[in-house]
Amino acid sequence: MNLSENTPSDLLARIMTYIGAAFRFQSSWALPASAGEPPRLLAFERRALSRMVSRAEHMIRCWIILLAFAHIRDDTAPTRQWTLPLSIQAGKRRPISFAEREILARRKPEPPAFRVSLPPINETSRWAFERQRTGHPKRRSEQIEAALDMRLKRLFTLLDEADDRARNIASIWKGRIRSIRKAPPIRRPHFDPLRGAGAPGTLLETAEEDEARTVRQFHLIAHTAVQGVYALCGRQCS
């Protein structure tokens, strides 16, 4: 895989620069907040910062995929046993009670889990579906602000964990692709953690031209790395 001018050190520097821009955006637009509370933003600035954090998370996602490819290429990650999951019939959502709404509204804010594989386009978790419709509006706003601040502060932690995550993912992918190749064609799940060569449209909406270009470049490089993982596992993991 030819990275041309996009060397690993260049990519890492670009991620860190963008994270720095997100922190500067927050500090520039934050309203006064009480001690111990996350910085407060108006709704427009909060949405803008959320999109910046999402773009940074996706750049880190792509960086981890590139590192995972390197671990498989250099054979520095073992193959982990992986079996095809059983299909599970999804149940219908049930209405939630007033008491459950209050519990959800008062629960401690936390950032969503960070995953390398993008979820299916139509997938919406039960908690995400319910939390959009629960709780007192003021509490809900405070939860959003707190979770966004946690996501922003987590970015550097994700970078610190990137190589460990990549090695673990590389082990899983090696076992998974080996299982896929051995399974009957009708039962082979599609392996595409990024859902194609194009960056998610939601990350590009309202992005400045240079931001959108950077996200597209990271996504394409990571997509190329995924194809490299397939090729390498065809030789090493069969």
Residue pairs with C-beta under 8 A, 6 or more apart in sequence:
1 69
1 224
1 225
1 228
3 221
6 217
6 221
8 66
11 63
11 66
11 218
11 221
12 63
12 159
14 59
14 214
15 56
15 59
15 60
15 63
15 159
16 159
18 52
18 55
18 56
18 59
18 211
18 214
19 56
19 155
19 156
19 159
21 52
22 49
22 52
22 53
22 56
22 152
22 155
23 152
25 45
25 48
25 49
25 52
26 39
26 41
26 49
26 149
26 152
27 39
29 41
29 42
29 45
29 49
30 39
30 40
30 41
31 39
31 40
31 41
31 42
32 40
33 39
33 40
37 146
38 145
38 146
38 148
38 149
38 150
39 145
39 149
40 145
41 49
41 145
46 144
46 145
46 148
48 206
49 148
49 152
50 148
51 203
51 205
51 206
51 207
53 148
53 151
53 152
53 155
54 202
54 203
55 203
55 207
55 211
55 214
55 215
56 155
57 114
57 151
57 155
57 158
58 199
58 200
58 203
58 215
58 218
58 219
59 214
59 215
59 218
60 114
60 155
60 158
60 159
60 162
61 114
61 115
61 116
61 118
61 222
62 194
62 218
62 219
62 221
62 222
63 159
63 162
63 218
63 222
64 116
64 162
64 165
64 166
64 169
65 116
65 166
65 169
65 193
65 194
65 222
65 225
65 226
66 166
66 221
66 222
66 225
67 162
67 163
67 166
67 167
68 77
68 116
68 166
68 167
68 169
68 170
68 173
68 225
68 229
69 170
69 225
69 226
69 228
69 229
69 232
70 76
70 166
71 77
71 166
71 167
71 170
72 170
72 173
72 174
72 229
72 232
72 233
72 236
73 228
73 232
75 236
76 167
76 170
77 167
77 168
77 170
77 171
77 174
78 171
78 174
79 171
79 174
79 175
79 178
79 237
80 171
80 172
80 174
80 175
81 175
82 172
82 175
82 176
82 178
82 179
83 179
84 179
84 183
84 187
84 189
93 126
93 129
93 130
96 104
96 130
96 134
100 134
101 134
101 135
102 135
104 130
104 131
104 134
104 135
105 134
105 135
105 136
105 139
105 140
105 143
106 135
106 139
109 142
109 143
109 144
109 146
109 147
109 150
110 147
110 150
111 147
111 150
111 151
111 154
112 128
112 147
112 151
114 154
114 158
116 165
116 169
116 193
117 193
117 194
118 193
118 194
118 195
118 200
120 195
121 195
134 140
135 143
158 165
170 229
173 191
173 229
173 233
174 233
174 236
174 237
175 237
176 191
177 191
177 229
177 230
177 233
177 234
177 237
178 233
178 237
178 238
180 188
180 189
180 191
181 188
181 233
181 234
181 237
181 238
191 230
192 226
193 226
194 219
194 222
194 223
194 226
196 223
197 219
197 220
197 223
198 216
198 219
199 215
199 216
199 218
199 219
199 220
200 219
203 215
204 212
204 215
204 216
207 215
